[in-house]
């Protein structure tokens, strides 16, 4: 059970390495030993030395993270129901809906040129 200050357990984007186009994710809560044991093969402790050219790295460069390729497996092992895939799907659907609802403003603009 969560208290008001805790986030729901999920994976959040923590780091983006533009050198390799890799996204790294962290969990939003402290895990118990059983949960840690389930996912330990997918997580690695990263430090700035693990990244080439830090100028092209956005976000945190220190901490326990998993790569984007492992996100769905980690979510499954932890029983996370609000997955990254669901979030991305909802976001994309909302983007499409919004863009479809916005009228083409150029159709409403009448251009007139005077000499």
C-alpha positions as CSV (number, residue, x, y, z in Angstrom):
1,X,0.0,0.0,0.0
2,X,1.3,3.5,-0.9
3,X,1.1,6.5,1.2
4,X,0.5,9.9,-0.2
5,X,4.2,10.7,-0.8
6,X,5.0,7.5,-2.7
7,X,4.7,7.0,-6.4
8,X,3.2,3.8,-7.9
9,X,5.9,1.3,-8.7
10,X,6.9,1.7,-12.3
11,X,10.0,2.3,-14.4
12,X,10.8,5.9,-15.4
13,X,13.2,7.2,-18.0
14,X,16.3,8.3,-16.2
15,X,19.0,8.7,-18.8
16,X,19.3,9.1,-22.5
17,X,22.6,8.3,-24.1
18,X,22.6,10.1,-27.5
19,X,26.0,8.5,-28.4
20,X,24.4,5.1,-28.6
21,X,20.6,6.0,-28.7
22,X,20.1,4.0,-25.6
23,X,17.5,4.9,-22.9
24,X,18.0,3.8,-19.3
25,X,15.3,3.3,-16.7
26,X,15.1,3.3,-12.9
27,X,12.4,2.1,-10.6
28,X,10.3,4.7,-8.7
29,X,10.3,2.9,-5.3
30,X,12.7,1.0,-3.1
31,X,12.4,-2.7,-3.8
32,X,12.4,-5.5,-1.3
33,X,15.0,-8.3,-1.5
34,X,12.6,-10.6,-3.4
35,X,11.9,-8.0,-6.0
36,X,15.6,-7.2,-6.3
37,X,16.5,-10.8,-6.8
38,X,13.9,-11.2,-9.6
39,X,15.4,-8.4,-11.7
40,X,19.0,-8.3,-10.8
41,X,20.2,-9.7,-14.1
42,X,18.6,-6.7,-15.9
43,X,20.1,-4.0,-13.8
44,X,23.5,-2.5,-13.6
45,X,25.0,0.2,-11.4
46,X,26.1,3.0,-13.8
47,X,28.6,5.8,-13.1
48,X,29.7,8.6,-15.5
49,X,32.7,6.4,-16.5
50,X,30.3,4.0,-18.2
51,X,29.3,6.6,-20.8
52,X,31.3,7.9,-23.7
53,X,31.2,11.7,-24.2
54,X,29.0,12.9,-21.3
55,X,28.1,16.0,-23.4
56,X,25.8,13.7,-25.3
57,X,24.2,12.1,-22.3
58,X,21.0,13.6,-20.7
59,X,19.8,12.8,-17.2
60,X,21.3,10.9,-14.4
61,X,24.6,9.1,-15.0
62,X,24.8,7.4,-11.6
63,X,22.5,4.7,-10.2
64,X,20.9,1.3,-10.8
65,X,19.4,1.3,-14.2
66,X,18.2,-1.1,-16.9
67,X,18.3,-0.5,-20.7
68,X,15.1,0.1,-22.7
69,X,15.4,-3.4,-24.3
70,X,14.8,-5.0,-20.8
71,X,11.9,-2.7,-19.6
72,X,9.0,-5.0,-20.6
73,X,10.7,-8.0,-18.9
74,X,11.4,-6.1,-15.7
75,X,7.8,-4.8,-15.6
76,X,6.5,-8.3,-16.0
77,X,8.7,-9.7,-13.2
78,X,7.7,-6.9,-10.9
79,X,4.0,-7.2,-11.8
80,X,3.8,-3.6,-13.0
81,X,0.5,-3.0,-14.8
82,X,0.9,0.6,-15.8
83,X,3.7,-0.3,-18.3
84,X,5.8,1.9,-20.5
85,X,4.1,0.4,-23.5
86,X,0.6,1.3,-22.2
87,X,1.8,4.8,-21.4
88,X,3.4,5.3,-24.8
89,X,0.2,4.0,-26.5
90,X,-2.0,6.4,-24.5
91,X,0.3,9.2,-25.3
92,X,0.4,8.5,-29.0
93,X,-3.4,8.1,-29.1
94,X,-3.8,11.5,-27.3
95,X,-1.4,13.1,-29.7
96,X,-3.3,11.8,-32.7
97,X,-6.7,12.9,-31.3
98,X,-5.4,16.4,-30.5
99,X,-3.9,16.8,-34.0
100,X,-7.1,15.6,-35.6
101,X,-9.2,18.1,-33.6
102,X,-7.1,21.1,-34.4
103,X,-8.6,22.8,-37.4
104,X,-6.3,23.7,-40.2
105,X,-5.7,27.3,-39.4
106,X,-4.4,28.1,-42.9
107,X,-7.9,27.4,-44.3
108,X,-9.2,30.2,-42.2
109,X,-6.6,32.8,-43.1
110,X,-7.3,34.9,-46.1
111,X,-4.3,36.6,-47.5
112,X,-4.6,39.9,-49.1
113,X,-1.8,42.0,-50.7
114,X,-2.0,45.6,-51.3
115,X,0.2,47.7,-53.5
